[in-house]
């Protein structure tokens, strides 16, 4: 099946999931519904995919939506970030080693496979390094996909159960910015994207759009956001993209790794929650910001879920980017040590 057709079919399936989620009043249903139904379709053998050009469009629009919600209050909180980021660094470094101990002791994982499977992010790097080192990529990929989908589903649900009112999509109510200003934000985002790529930052397209939108709004050049219908459509596409992580996997693959996946999700989430509460106590930052910022979910997903929950988007984005940068260094160093040991 050609890529354009796969993209169209994936979005059609995702739209059905969004409609069902909206009908049953699922929290963040425009994101969770498509993610869930596209994942199920993938596991049933459907070839799901979102073409790379459309992915970039999704990330740019998500970045503009999130960046427009950065306020001067966000900048005032920057002075309290160092304590939180120091604890985030400790959490990031400790999580794969603790996960390795659990998976090798209770799930019959190989040590190196367990370490890479427990890494809370950077699936692409994990898979490429696993392949280059001759380590099976199947389990790390399955566990990473399971972790992102599980957190996308359970974080909004937990938020509603804790009393945070979440609708099916992103909150609306702000004025819509003029299309000319939106076009200007898009132009600046596109100009910044190559720079972000050269810096090898995670999600460079999304970050460039966030920076562009935040700059315009903090300086008062632009007031307002994308039209609400655009933001909700983008949310559906984002959910569909999450579901495509399961393309090529089977029910057998998933069920054989379900216990390990649940263990990794439970362990990484518990560790993140404990450290987040401690960081909130020491730094004075809102607990919600820390919980979403430290959550071991996908960068793009957690940023947009955080916005819907009322968390500070600038902190959440900075926390996830910082975690992924540190994780990249840690995983690469670990893989280098394995490679040197093999040579000896």
C-alpha positions as CSV (number, residue, x, y, z in Angstrom):
1,X,0.0,0.0,0.0
2,X,1.4,3.4,-1.0
3,X,2.2,5.9,1.7
4,X,-0.4,8.5,0.8
5,X,-3.1,5.9,1.0
6,X,-1.8,4.6,4.3
7,X,-1.9,8.1,5.7
8,X,-5.5,8.7,4.6
9,X,-6.7,5.4,6.0
10,X,-4.9,6.0,9.2
11,X,-6.5,9.4,9.7
12,X,-9.9,8.0,8.8
13,X,-9.5,5.3,11.5
14,X,-8.3,7.9,13.9
15,X,-11.3,10.1,13.2
16,X,-13.6,7.3,14.1
17,X,-11.7,6.8,17.3
18,X,-12.1,10.5,18.1
19,X,-15.8,10.4,17.4
20,X,-16.3,7.4,19.7
21,X,-14.2,9.0,22.5
22,X,-16.2,12.2,22.2
23,X,-19.5,10.3,22.4
24,X,-18.5,8.6,25.6
25,X,-16.9,11.8,27.1
26,X,-13.4,10.4,27.3
27,X,-10.9,12.9,28.8
28,X,-8.6,14.2,26.0
29,X,-10.6,11.9,23.7
30,X,-9.5,13.7,20.5
31,X,-6.0,12.5,21.4
32,X,-6.6,9.2,23.2
33,X,-9.4,7.9,21.0
34,X,-7.4,8.0,17.8
35,X,-4.2,6.7,19.5
36,X,-6.1,3.7,20.9
37,X,-8.1,2.7,17.8
38,X,-5.1,3.2,15.4
39,X,-3.0,1.1,17.7
40,X,-5.6,-1.7,17.7
41,X,-5.9,-1.5,13.9
42,X,-2.1,-1.8,13.7
43,X,-2.1,-4.8,15.9
44,X,-4.8,-6.3,13.7
45,X,-2.5,-6.1,10.7
46,X,-3.5,-2.8,9.1
47,X,-0.6,-0.8,7.6
48,X,-0.8,2.5,9.5
49,X,1.4,5.5,8.9
50,X,1.5,9.3,8.8
51,X,3.7,10.6,6.0
52,X,6.7,12.6,7.2
53,X,5.6,15.9,5.6
54,X,2.3,15.7,7.4
55,X,4.1,14.8,10.7
56,X,6.0,18.1,10.4
57,X,2.8,20.0,9.8
58,X,1.3,18.4,12.9
59,X,4.4,19.3,15.0
60,X,4.5,22.9,13.8
61,X,0.8,23.5,14.6
62,X,1.2,21.8,18.0
63,X,4.2,23.9,18.7
64,X,2.3,27.1,17.8
65,X,-0.6,26.1,19.9
66,X,1.5,25.4,23.0
67,X,3.9,28.3,22.5
68,X,1.1,30.8,22.4
69,X,0.2,29.7,26.0
70,X,3.6,30.7,27.4
71,X,3.1,33.7,29.7
72,X,5.4,36.1,31.7
73,X,4.6,34.1,34.7
74,X,6.4,31.2,33.1
75,X,9.5,33.3,32.8
76,X,9.3,34.3,36.4
77,X,9.4,30.7,37.4
78,X,12.6,30.0,35.6
79,X,14.6,31.0,38.7
80,X,13.1,28.1,40.5
81,X,14.0,25.6,37.8
82,X,17.6,24.6,38.7
83,X,16.5,22.5,41.7
84,X,13.9,20.7,39.7
85,X,16.3,20.1,36.8
86,X,19.0,18.7,39.2
87,X,16.5,16.2,40.5
88,X,15.3,15.4,37.0
89,X,18.9,14.6,36.0
90,X,19.2,12.2,38.9
91,X,15.9,10.6,37.9
92,X,17.0,10.3,34.3
93,X,20.3,8.7,35.2
94,X,18.9,6.3,37.8
95,X,15.8,5.0,35.9
96,X,17.4,2.8,33.3
97,X,19.6,1.1,36.0
98,X,16.7,0.5,38.3
99,X,14.7,-0.8,35.4
100,X,17.5,-3.1,34.4
101,X,17.6,-4.6,37.8
102,X,13.8,-5.2,37.8
103,X,13.7,-6.7,34.3
104,X,16.7,-9.0,34.7
105,X,15.6,-10.2,38.1
106,X,11.9,-10.8,37.5
107,X,11.3,-10.7,33.7
108,X,14.2,-12.8,32.3
109,X,15.7,-10.0,30.3
110,X,19.3,-9.8,29.3
111,X,21.2,-7.0,31.2
112,X,21.8,-4.8,28.1
113,X,18.4,-5.4,26.6
114,X,16.8,-4.5,30.0
115,X,18.8,-1.3,30.3
116,X,17.7,-0.1,26.8
117,X,14.1,-1.3,27.4
118,X,13.8,0.7,30.6
119,X,15.2,4.0,29.1
120,X,12.3,6.5,29.4
121,X,12.5,7.9,25.9
122,X,14.6,8.2,22.7
123,X,13.2,5.1,21.0
124,X,14.9,5.9,17.7
125,X,18.4,6.1,19.4
126,X,17.7,3.0,21.4
127,X,16.7,1.0,18.3
128,X,19.6,2.1,16.2
129,X,22.2,1.4,19.0
130,X,20.6,-1.9,19.8
131,X,20.8,-2.9,16.2
132,X,24.4,-1.8,15.8
133,X,25.4,-3.8,19.0
134,X,23.6,-6.9,17.9
135,X,21.0,-6.6,20.6
136,X,17.4,-7.5,19.7
137,X,15.4,-4.4,19.1
138,X,12.0,-6.0,19.4
139,X,11.5,-5.8,23.2
140,X,12.8,-2.2,23.6
141,X,10.6,-1.0,20.7
142,X,7.5,-2.8,22.1
143,X,8.0,-1.6,25.6
144,X,8.6,2.0,24.5
145,X,5.4,2.0,22.3
146,X,3.4,0.5,25.2
147,X,4.7,3.1,27.6
148,X,3.8,6.1,25.4
149,X,0.3,4.7,24.6
150,X,-0.3,3.8,28.3
151,X,0.6,7.2,29.6
152,X,-1.4,8.9,26.8
153,X,-4.4,7.0,28.0
154,X,-3.9,7.0,31.8
155,X,-2.6,10.5,32.5
156,X,-5.8,12.3,31.3
157,X,-7.9,9.7,33.1
158,X,-5.9,10.2,36.3
159,X,-6.3,13.9,35.9
160,X,-10.0,13.7,35.7
161,X,-10.3,11.4,38.6
162,X,-8.2,13.8,40.7
163,X,-10.7,16.6,39.9
164,X,-9.0,18.3,36.9
165,X,-11.7,19.0,34.4
166,X,-10.6,17.8,31.0
167,X,-12.7,18.0,27.9
168,X,-12.3,16.0,24.7
169,X,-9.7,18.4,23.3
170,X,-7.5,21.4,24.0
171,X,-9.1,24.2,26.1
172,X,-10.8,26.9,24.0
173,X,-11.9,30.4,24.9
174,X,-8.9,32.5,23.8
175,X,-9.3,34.8,20.8
176,X,-8.2,33.6,17.4
177,X,-5.1,35.3,16.1
178,X,-5.3,37.0,12.7
179,X,-4.3,34.7,9.8
180,X,-1.5,37.1,8.8
181,X,0.1,36.8,12.3
182,X,-0.3,33.0,12.2
183,X,1.4,33.0,8.9
184,X,4.2,35.1,10.4
185,X,4.6,32.6,13.2
186,X,4.7,29.7,10.7
187,X,7.4,31.5,8.7
188,X,9.6,32.1,11.7
189,X,9.1,28.5,12.8
190,X,10.2,27.2,9.4
191,X,13.2,29.4,9.5
192,X,14.2,28.2,13.0
193,X,13.7,24.5,12.2
194,X,17.0,24.0,10.3
195,X,18.9,25.6,13.2
196,X,17.2,23.3,15.7
197,X,18.1,20.3,13.5
198,X,21.7,21.3,13.3
199,X,21.8,21.5,17.1
200,X,20.5,17.9,17.2
201,X,17.7,18.7,19.6
202,X,14.8,16.3,20.0
203,X,11.6,17.3,18.1
204,X,13.3,20.2,16.3
205,X,10.2,21.2,14.3
206,X,8.0,21.3,17.3
207,X,10.5,23.3,19.4
208,X,11.1,25.8,16.6
209,X,7.3,26.5,16.4
210,X,7.1,26.7,20.2
211,X,9.9,29.3,20.4
212,X,8.5,31.3,17.5
213,X,5.0,31.4,19.0
214,X,6.2,32.1,22.6
215,X,8.4,35.0,21.4
216,X,5.5,36.6,19.5
217,X,3.2,36.3,22.4
218,X,5.6,37.4,25.2
219,X,6.5,40.5,23.2
220,X,2.8,41.3,22.5
221,X,3.2,41.1,18.7
222,X,0.5,38.4,18.5
223,X,-2.5,37.9,20.7
224,X,-4.6,34.8,20.3
225,X,-4.2,31.3,19.1
226,X,-5.0,29.1,16.1
227,X,-8.7,28.7,15.4
228,X,-10.1,26.1,17.8
229,X,-11.1,23.7,15.0
230,X,-7.5,23.6,13.7
231,X,-6.2,22.8,17.2
232,X,-8.7,19.9,17.6
233,X,-8.0,18.5,14.2
234,X,-4.3,18.5,14.9
235,X,-5.0,16.7,18.2
236,X,-6.7,13.9,16.3
237,X,-3.8,13.6,13.9
238,X,-1.4,13.6,16.8
239,X,-3.3,10.8,18.4
240,X,-3.3,8.8,15.1
241,X,0.4,9.3,15.0
242,X,0.9,7.8,18.4
243,X,-1.2,4.7,17.3
244,X,1.1,4.1,14.4
245,X,3.9,3.2,16.8
246,X,2.3,-0.3,16.8
247,X,2.5,-0.8,13.1
248,X,4.2,-4.0,12.2
249,X,3.6,-5.5,15.7
250,X,1.2,-8.4,16.4
251,X,-1.1,-9.3,19.3
252,X,1.4,-12.1,20.0
253,X,4.3,-9.6,20.3
254,X,2.2,-7.4,22.7
255,X,0.8,-10.2,24.9
256,X,4.2,-11.8,25.3
257,X,5.6,-8.5,26.6
258,X,2.5,-7.2,28.4
259,X,3.8,-8.0,31.9
260,X,7.2,-6.4,31.2
261,X,5.5,-3.4,29.6
262,X,3.2,-2.9,32.7
263,X,6.3,-3.3,35.0
264,X,8.2,-0.6,33.0
265,X,5.3,1.8,33.0
266,X,4.6,1.3,36.6
267,X,8.2,1.6,37.7
268,X,9.1,4.6,35.6
269,X,5.9,6.4,36.5
270,X,6.3,5.7,40.2
271,X,9.9,6.9,40.2
272,X,8.9,10.1,38.3
273,X,6.0,10.8,40.6
274,X,8.1,10.4,43.8
275,X,10.9,12.7,42.5
276,X,8.4,15.2,41.1
277,X,6.7,15.6,44.5
278,X,10.1,16.0,46.1
279,X,11.1,18.6,43.5
280,X,7.9,20.5,44.0
281,X,8.5,20.6,47.7
282,X,12.1,21.9,47.4
283,X,11.6,24.3,44.5
284,X,8.1,25.7,45.1
285,X,7.0,24.9,41.6
286,X,3.4,23.6,41.1
287,X,3.2,19.8,41.6
288,X,1.2,19.5,38.4
289,X,4.0,21.1,36.3
290,X,6.5,18.7,37.9
291,X,4.4,15.6,37.4
292,X,3.8,16.2,33.7
293,X,7.3,17.5,33.2
294,X,8.9,14.4,34.8
295,X,6.4,11.9,33.3
296,X,8.2,9.3,31.1
297,X,5.9,9.8,28.1
298,X,6.6,11.0,24.6
299,X,7.8,14.6,24.4
300,X,5.1,15.9,22.0
301,X,2.3,14.0,23.8
302,X,3.2,15.1,27.3
303,X,3.5,18.7,26.3
304,X,0.1,18.8,24.7
305,X,-1.5,16.8,27.6
306,X,0.1,19.2,30.0
307,X,-1.4,22.2,28.2
308,X,-4.8,20.6,28.4
309,X,-4.3,20.0,32.2
310,X,-3.2,23.6,32.8
311,X,0.5,22.9,33.4
312,X,3.2,25.5,32.4
313,X,4.1,24.6,28.8
314,X,7.5,26.3,29.0
315,X,8.6,24.1,32.0
316,X,7.1,20.9,30.6
317,X,8.8,21.4,27.3
318,X,12.2,22.3,28.9
319,X,12.0,19.3,31.2
320,X,11.3,16.8,28.5
321,X,13.9,18.2,26.2
322,X,16.5,18.2,29.0
323,X,15.6,14.6,29.9
324,X,16.0,13.5,26.3
325,X,19.3,15.3,25.8
326,X,20.7,13.7,29.0
327,X,19.3,10.4,28.1
328,X,21.0,10.5,24.7
329,X,24.3,11.0,26.4
330,X,23.7,8.2,28.9
331,X,22.5,5.7,26.3
332,X,25.4,6.5,23.9
333,X,27.9,6.2,26.7
334,X,26.4,2.9,27.8
335,X,26.5,1.6,24.2
336,X,30.1,2.7,23.8
337,X,31.1,0.8,26.9
338,X,29.4,-2.4,25.5
339,X,31.1,-2.0,22.2
340,X,34.5,-1.6,23.8
341,X,33.9,-4.6,26.0
342,X,33.0,-6.7,22.9
343,X,36.2,-5.7,21.2
344,X,38.3,-6.8,24.1
